[in-house]
Amino acid sequence: MARTSTKKNVVKQVNYLNKDFSDFRDNLIEFAKVYFPNTYNDFNESSPGMMFIEMAAYVGDVLSYYIDSQFRESLLAYAEEKRNVYNIAQSFGYKPNVTAPSSVVLDVFQTVPALNEKPDERYALNVKAGTQVISTSTGTTFRTLDDVNFKFSSSYDPRNITIFESEDNIPTKYLLKKKVKAESGNIVTETFSFGTAEKYAQVKLSNPKVIEIISCTDSDGNTWSEVDSLARDTVFNDIENNATNDPTSVVNREVSPYILKLNKTSRRFTRYINQNDSSILRFGAGISDNADEEIIPNPSMVGSTLPGSPTYLTTAFDPSNFLKTKSFGLAPSNTTLTIKYAYGGGINDNVNANDVTSISSISYEISDTLLSTTSVQESKDSVSFINPNPATGGSAGESIREVRENALAYFQAQQRAVTKEDYIVRAYSLPAKYGNIAKVHLVQDDQLNKSTGTDELERVVTQDDVDNERTIKSLQVRTPNPLAMNMYTLGFDANKKLSSLNQTVKENLKTYLSQYRLVTDAVNIKDAYVINIAVNFAILTKSEFAKNEVLLKCVAAVKDFFDIDRWQIGQPIVLSDIAYELSLVDGVASVVPPVDSDTVIKIENKYKAGEGYSGNFYDIKNSMIDGVLYPALDPSIFEIKYPNTDIKGKVVGDNLGIVE
C-alpha cells in the first residue's frame, strides 16, 4: 500500500509594525533565523544574503515613506503640496485666491446744466460698472465695480452738488460728485469655439492669476453665469428700480435704486484653479434644450427598466440618466463663447494718491432721450476720475497655509447662515445699491399669551398710545417659537438718521437671504423701534480754562459718544460712561447732576412726531436701574436725532446759561 503524507500549513509570524530601514532589516534577519535556520545562517555584512535582505529592507522603507506621505497629503490639515491643497480645498467648495488686486475709492465728477437754479437731473448720467481708469505713473488699469448713478443720492451713496459756473450770481452749471470702488487688473477677452455638445466640457484661460470673470456670452447673445458649483441653478441679477420694471417699488428708488432678483439659469459654469494658478472653466453635462420639468422624472429612462419583483426596488439608479437634463447646467454646443476677464494684481498695482485719472474705457446710460444733443455730449465729456487716497491691497495672494486654514473654516460654514451672527453678517453685507441696512438685531420669534396682571412696563408705547392716554402695564407671557426668527432692522435716511426700511429694501434683503437660509429656518423681517432722546449734563470747570470752550468741547464729546455708528439695537446707556467721557475733556473738574435730576446725566424722551421724532414714547424713569438706562423689551435703539439742540450742557455756578 502506498504511503501518503499530509502537508501541514504553517502560519508564519510576520511583524507589520516595521516603518524604517533598520526595523525592516532586523526583522528580516530574525525571520530568516526562525524559519530558515538550516538554509541560510551567514549574516555577515558582506555576505550575498545580507545584500538581498538589505535591498528588501530598502524597498520596504521607501514604500512605507510614500504611503505615509500620500496619506498625509490626502488630509487638508496636513497637506503641503500645492496641487493637493488646491484640489482638496476646491472639493470643499473653497476657491483659493491666487492674487490680490489693488483697490481704491475714486471720486467721480460730472457737470449738468442748471434748471430753475437747480441741477437739471435729466442730464445726470449712469456711468456703468466696468469703466477703466489708468494710473498715469505706472499704467495700471483700474476697473470700477459698481454703477455710478448720478440720479440718486442716499446716506450710503451720497451725491455732492456744487455750483460749477454762474452768470450774474445765477448758477448755469452744477458739478455732481460721487464715489465708487475700483480694483486693478488687466482686462482681456478670449474666444472659444464649441462643436457637438460634450459633457463637462472645459476650457483653460491663457493668462494665470485671474481676478474675476467679468462676462461670458455666446454667439447667440446668451449670458453664461459663474456659480460656485454646477448643482446651483440660480444666480443673482439686478434691475433698475423704475416705473417700467416695477411700478410699485419706484417710489422707493431714492433709497434702493436697484431691485435684486434671483433667476434660474441653465447656462452656467464653475472656475477651477490648478497648481499653476491658471483658471479652468468647467461647464455642465446637459445636452437637451427641453425644460427639466418635461424630463424629470423620466420613467422610460429610470424606473421602467427595473424588473417587477419588489427585491429590485432598492436598485441604485445610474446618475448619468439625469445628465440629459439641465440639472447640472447646459454643455455649450455649436457656438462661440466670448469670455472677458481681469487678471494680474500684486504689490506692483499699488499706486499713489491723485494718480488714477486717465479714462481708458467708459460707457454711459441716460434715461431721457429727448434732450439737447450738445448738452448731453457736454455732460459725457465732463466725467472725470481721481483717487484722493492711495490704491492699496495688492499682494501675491494666499500662501499654501492660508489656503489650508481658510478652506477648513469655509468647510465648517458651508456658505450657510447657521448661527444668529451668520444672519446678521449676511444682512449687513447686502450691497448699498439694493438699500442700506444700518442696524440688525436677531431674536427667536415668540408669541404673546394672555396677561398675567402684573404691573410692569415692558414695551415701547407708540404715539397713538400717548394721544389716547393708554399705558401698557401688564407683563405679557412670551412663548418661544422654535420654527422662526425675527430679524429687526433699521436703515438710514438721506440725513443719516435712523428710519424703517421700505418694502423694496425688505424684499431685496429677503431675496438675498434666501440663498443662505437653512430650509428649516423662517426669518421674519420686522422694524425695530427708535427711541429718540435728549441729554442734559452739568460740569464744574477748572479756574484756568475758559468755561465756554470747555463746555463746547463737552458737547462735542457727548455727540461723539452717541455717534449712531457706535450704537446697536438693544444696547443700554450707562450714565457713568458718559460722565467718564466728560471728565476726560481738558478743563473739566467734575461732572455734577443737572438741576431737577437724581442721576449724574439726565436723559429725556423726545417722541412727538410733529417735531420730527419717531413718535415712540418710552418711560425713562422706570427703565433706569442703578444708573443704567435699559431699552425696551421690544427691540429698540436709542438715538439723539438732533444733537445740535438735544444735547445741552451747563457750567455750574456760571451765568453763561445753557449752551446748545
PyMOL commands that set and color helices and strands:
alter all, ss='L'
color gray80, all
select helices_A, chain A and resi 21-35+48-73+82-91+121-123+250-252+292-294+303-305+310-312+319-322+347-349+373-381+400-413+420-428+432-434+463-467+503-513+547-561+564-566+575-583+609-611+621-623+643-646
alter helices_A, ss='H'
color red, helices_A
select strands_A, chain A and resi 103-115+118-119+126-127+132-135+141-144+148-149+160-167+170-184+186-194+202-204+210-218+225-226+234-240+258-264+268-273+279-283+335-343+356-361+364-365+384-386+439-455+461-462+474-492+498-499+523-527+529-541+573-574+588-592+602-605+616-617+624-625+628-629+636-639+647-651+658-659
alter strands_A, ss='S'
color yellow, strands_A
deselect
rebuild
show_as cartoon
